[in-house]
Amino acid sequence: MNRLFFWIMILIFTLVLVAAVVALIDLLLWLAFRKVADPQAIHRLWWAVDIALVLAIAGVMAYGHWVTRFEIDVNRVEVKNSKVPAAFDGFRIVHISDFHIDSFDKGDDDAFMDRLNDTIASLHPDMICFTGDLVTMESAQAEPWVEKLKAFATRLEQSAAPGDTPPALYAIMGNHDYADYPREFTPRQRIEDREKLHHIIYNAGWKLLDNCHVTIHRGGDSILLAGVGNIGEPPFTSYGNLKRALRTPAGDSILTDDPDAETYKVLLSHNPRHWRQEVLENGIDLMLAGHTHAMQVRVGTWSPVQYRYPEWGGLYSEGAQQLYVNTGIGCTGWRVRIGVPPEVTLITLKR
């Protein structure tokens, strides 16, 4: 999609939304005061309320664009489970999601990326997990940022005890990473673009988990980390395959009949709907997701996205199984975040 056309459509949508809100307020004022005030008084009240409302909306939008969008919210969460091995008690996972790297301008926003990197490094993670949507439309949007993206992996502590898995940044693909959105792309171009994005991810030193798993070793103990492709919602394709992600190289499932004997398992899956659709029944202990952005609007504990996604931000539990939904770094649509600053989550595993 032409970038100028895209932003014109966003501007039109914003103006229509503001006009609709103003019209609704005007109607409510007229219904409330039409029997107790003369038409001139109602007309003056309309103007006063309309001007105040437009200025308030403009102020909130401007603050969300220039301030909240660059604030970094570090959420510290303890995830407790008796299946966490002793050597992993206190293991620190930094969870980030939804970069939508094109919502930042190369050069102008380099300082934000550096600050984000510094914030993550200051948490001294044992592992970083990225749960998808590096770009919004196509792989070319990430190309100017390769060096900055590489810094997230290279800043990890490179020392590890013999036999332990060195710290690494593990990533999965989100719904925007498959080049499904540009209408002008042919099927072949979509496949080629995904391959380009894979190359960018690998070149940045990130380890892509595409329907597969790795075993993380520490102090003689181990946990399993799996990642799936995006579980799409109609009309988009679903690329994830959990059963494939949980198979051994020989093709056997790693699941056992005795849940107590299983290795502690962490799953990276972009869409939080996947948790109830399939993940809970397959014995995953902790799933990390993103996708929702809290619709980039949150007031207290309320967000309009909660009417679409039951699990949309924060930690959720079902018995001993848990889900964390990160509300993301970047933006889609409007470059505005109202009450939802970019999120970095520090998850500490505890026995």
N, C-alpha and C positions, 0 to 999 in steps of 0.2 A: 504494500500500500504506500502511495506517495506520502512522505512525511508531512508536507504542507497540508494536504487534504486531510490527513489524520488529525492534525491539531485544529483545523477549521471545524471538523466534526465534533471534537471535544468541546470547543468554544460554543458551538451552537447548542450542544446538549446541556452545557452549564447554564447558558442563558435561558433556555426553555425551562430547566428545572427551577431556576430562581423566579422566573415569571409565573410558573405554576404555584409556587409557595406564596408569592405575593398575592396572586389572584384568590387563593384559598383564604388567606388572612383577611383580605378586603371583603370577601363574601361573608365571613363570620362576623366582622365588624358591622356590616350592613344589617345582618339578621338580628344582631344584639341591640343596635341603637336606633333602628329605623322608626320605632314607635315612641322614643323618648327624646329625640334630637331632631333639629331641623336639617334639611338636606345640605345646607352650607357647612354646618358644623361637622356633619358626617364626612363631607368632602375634604375638609381641612384635616380631620383625623386620619382619613385614608392617606393623604400625602405625608403626614408626619410619620405614620407607622411604616409606610412604604420606604421612605428615605432611610429611616432607622434600620429597617430590616435589611435593605440592600447593603448599607454600610457595614452592618454586623456580619453578614455573610461574606462580604469582600474581605473584611478583617480576619475572619476565621480562616478563609481560604489562603490569604497571604501568609498568615502565621504558619499554616500547615505546609506551605510550599517553601518558605525561607528559613523556618526555624525547626519545627517538629521533624521534618524530613531528614534533617542532619543531626538530630539528637540520637544518641545511642543508648538504648535501654538494656542493661545487663540483668537478666533474670537468673537467679541462683536457685536450683531445684535439687532436692535430695530424692533419689529413687531407691526405695528399700525393697529388697526381695531376699529371702533366705537362700535362693539359688545362686546368688552372687558369690563366686569363689573367694576364698580368704585373701588371695593375692590381689583381687580386684576391689576389695573394700576400700573406698576412697578414690577409685578410678575416675578421672575427670574427662568428661566429653563436652566439647563445645559444639553446640548445634546452631547452625545458621541455615537460612533458606531464602529462596526467591530474590536473587540479586536483581533481576531485570536490569542488567547492566546498562542498557540503553537509556534508562531513566536518569543516568548521570552523564555529565558532559566531560569528555576527556580534556584535561588541562584545568578547567574551572573546578572540577570536583575531585582532583587528585588528592587534595589535603584530607577530604573526608575518607577516601579509601585508605590512606595512610593511618588515619586516626582509628579506623575500624580495625585495621591490622594490628596496631599497637594495643588496642583494647583486648583483642583475642589473645595476643601473645602474653599480656599481663596476667591472664587467667591461668597460665602454665598448664594447658590441656595435655592429656595423654593421647588424645585423638580429637580430630575435628570431623564433623559430619555435616555435609551440605545436602539438603533434601530437594534440590531441583529448581528449575526455572532460572538458569543462568542468563538467558536472553528472553526477549519477548516475541520477536518475529523470525530472525534468521541468525546464523552463526557470525556473519560479518559484523554484527553489533558488538561481539566480544573481542574481535581482533585488536582494536586499539588498547585493550586492557590486559593483554597477555602478561606483561611484566608485573603489573600490580597483582594479578591473580596468582602468579607464580610466587610472589612474596608471602602469601598466606601459608603455602606449604613449606617454603624454605625457612620461615621463622620458627617452625616447630623445633623443639629440642631434638637434636639428632643423636643424643647418647641413649643407649639402651643396654641393659645387662645382657650377657651372653644367653642366648635362647629366647630372649624377650623380643616381641615385635616392635620395631622402631616406630615412634609416633608418625602418623600420616594423616592426610586429609582425604577422606573417602566421600564420593559424590554419586548421585543418581540423576537421572533425567526427569524434568517436569513436563507438564503438558505443552508449555511454550517452546520446549527445546527440540521438537520434532519437525519444525518447519511446516506445520499443518495450517498455520494461519494465513500466510501470504497466498491469496487466491490465484495469483498469476503463476505460481510454481507448478510445474508438471510433476507427476509422480517420481520421475527420475531425478529431477532437481531437488525434491524433498529428501530423497535418499542420499544424494551427494552432499546436501547441506548438513545432514545429521553426521555424516562421516567427517566433515570439516569441523563440526563442533566437538566431536570425539577427539580429533587431533588437537584442538585448542586445549581441551581439558587435560589430556595427557601431557602436552607441552608445558602446561602450568604446573606439572608435578602432582596433580590430583589423581587419585586412584578411582576409576569409574567402576561401580558395581552394577552391571547390567544383567539382571536376572541371574545373579551368582552370589557366592558367599566367600568369606575368608575367616580363618581362625586367628584370633588375637591371643598371643601367649604372654604370660607375665608370671614370673616367679614360680614356674612349674604348673600353674593353673592356666585355664583358657576360657574364653567366651567366643561365641559365634556372632559375626556381623554379616548380615545379608542385605542386599539391595535389589529392588525391582524397578522395571520401567514403569512409566506412568500408567496408572489404572484410569483410563479415560472414561468420561461421561458422554453419552450420546450428544451430538452426532460424531464425536471424535473417537479415534481408534484407541483401544486399550493395548498397551505395549508390555504391561507387566505380566509376569508368570511366577507366582510364588512357589509353586511345586518345583519348577526348574531351578529356582534360586536355592532351594533347600535340598538339592540332590548332590551326591558325591560325584567325583569324576567317573566312577564306575556306573553311575546312573541310579544308585540306590538312594532312597530318602533318608535324611538324617534324623527324621522323627522316630521316636520309639513309643512303645505301648505304655511305658511307665513314665509319666511326666516328671516324677521326682528324680529320675535318673538322667534327664536331659541336661545338656549344657545350657547355661544361661544364654538366651538368644536376643539379639537386637536387630530390628529390621528398619531399613530406610525405605519409606514409601511416600511419594509426594502427596497423594490425595488422602485426607483423613477418613473419607468414606470407606476406604479399603479396610480399616480396622474392624468394623462391624460386618462388612461383606464377607471377609474371608480370614482375616488375620487371627481373630480371637479363637476360632475353632482349630487353628493349627499350632497352638501352644507357644506363640511368640511372647516373650516376657515384656519387651519394651519396643514400641514402634515410635519412630520419629517421623513427623510429617510437616508439611507447610501448606502452600496453595491458597489459603483463604485470605491472607493479608488483613484479616478482620475487616475486609472491604475498605481498608484504609480510613475507617471511621469508628471510633470507640468513645463512648461517654461512660465513664465508670466501668461497670462490668457489662454494659450493653453494647452490642454492635448489630447493625442490620443483617450481617452475614449469618447470625445465629438462626434466622428463619430458613436458611438453606442448608447449613451444616450444623448438626447437633454438637459436634466437637470442632471448635473453630479457633481456639487459642488457649494455651496453658496445658496443665496436666490433668489427665482423666484416668480413671481406674475402673476395671471390671474384675472383681475378685483380686487375684494377685497380678493380673496383667495390666500394663499401663501404656498410655499413649501421651506423647507430648506434641502439641501443634505449635510451631513457631510462626509468628505473624510476619516474618520476612524483613528484607532490607530495602528493596526498591519499590517501584510503583508501576502499575499498569493503568492505562487511561490517563487520569489526571495525575500530575506530579504533585500530589498533595497527600499528606498524612495528618489526619485530625485525631489527636489523642492516641495515635499508634506510631510511636517512634520506631526506627529500625531496631530489630531485636537480636541480641546475642544471648543465647541460653547456655549457662554452665550447669550441666547435669552431673551430679556426683553419685556414683553407685555406692550403695551401702547394704551391708548384710542385715 
